[in-house]
């Protein structure tokens, strides 16, 4: 595994053709699956904000917010985030959104369109087992 690390962010090449990035900390934390192009663009001298702008178009795996603008919350976009990123220093706070609320957010927000296919398959599996 090859790692890039900057102040407030990290990214990994898992050597299997998949790339992942994390940014943030206690107040706001994000974990992404990113493309090779995004990974290659990241530079260890970048600020957290600049790295975030590169990673943000990636597929969101996990998000936690505790920013005083409301109650803290966590959204798990991909239940496999622990398997995909066992090395990630995941921060979590507050209530974890339900599957239904997460599915709705992914369908509504264009910023989460990279998760739609994965979430739809999971929803289909859940509905079959009920």
N, C-alpha and C positions, 0 to 999 in steps of 0.2 A: 504494500500500500504506500502511495506517495502522498505526502501531506504538504499543504501550503498553509501558512498561519500568519495572520496579521493581527493588529490590535482590535479585538472585539469580533473576530471572525476566523473561521477555519474552512478548509476545503480538502477533499480527499479524492484521489483516483484509486478506486479499489482494485485496479489491475485486471478487471474483468469487463472493461469497457463501460463502466458506470461511474458517474461522478456525483459527489454530494457536497453540500456546503451548509454551514451553520453560522448564524450571526446573532449577536445580541447577548442578553444576560437576563437578569432578574426581572426588569421592567418589561422587556419585550424580547422574545426569543423565537427564532425561526429556523427550521430545518428543511432543506430543499434537496431534490434530485435535480442536477444541472447537466447541461450538455458539455461535451468536450471543449467546444468553442468558448463557453462561459468560463470553464475551469482554466483554460489556457490564457484567458484575458486577465484573470486575477493575478495581482502582483502583491507580494508581501509588504510592500511599502504603502499600500492603499489604506485609506481610512475605512472604518466600519461602514460608513454611509456609502462610499464608493463601491465597496464590495457588495453591500446590500442591493444597490441599483443593478449590479450585474447578475446576482443570484435570484432576485425577485421574480423575473419572468420564468424561472424554473418551476418544476412541479413541487408544490408545497407538500411536505410530509407531516409537519407538526408546527403548532404555533401556540405560544403562551403570552398573555398580556396581563400586566399588573401595573398600570400607568396612572392611577389616581383619577382617571376619567370615568370610572365606573367600577363595578365589582370585578375582581380578577377572573379570568377565564382561560381555558385551554381548549384548543381544537385539534383533534387527531384526524388528519385528512387521510392518512394511510396507516392502517393498523399494523403493517409490517415494518414501521419505521425502526423498531428495536432490532429486527433481524437485518435490515438494510444498513443500519448505521450503529452497530453495537458500541462503537468508540465515541459516539457523540455524548457531550456533556449536557444532556437534556434538562432544561429548567421547566418546572410546571408549577402553576399556582391557580387557585380557585377551582371552580366547578368545570368539569370536562363536558363540553357540549354533547348532546345526545346524537345518535346516528342520524335521526330524522332532521334535526336542526343543521347538522353538518352537510347532509345531502342537499338540503334546501339552499344553503349558502353557496355550495359549489355550483348549483344550477343557476342561481341568480347573479352571482358576481363574476364578471368577465375575467377578473384577475385569477380566478380559480379554475378556468376552463381546462387546464392541463390535468385536472383531477376528475373530470366528468366521466371519462370512460371507465376508470378504475372504480369510482364510487358507484356507478350504475351497475357494474358487474357484481360488486359486493351487495348492493341492495337487492338485485335479482336473486342471489344466493340466499340472503336472509328471508326473502318472501317465499322462496320454495320450501324452506325448512320450517315455516310457521304453520 
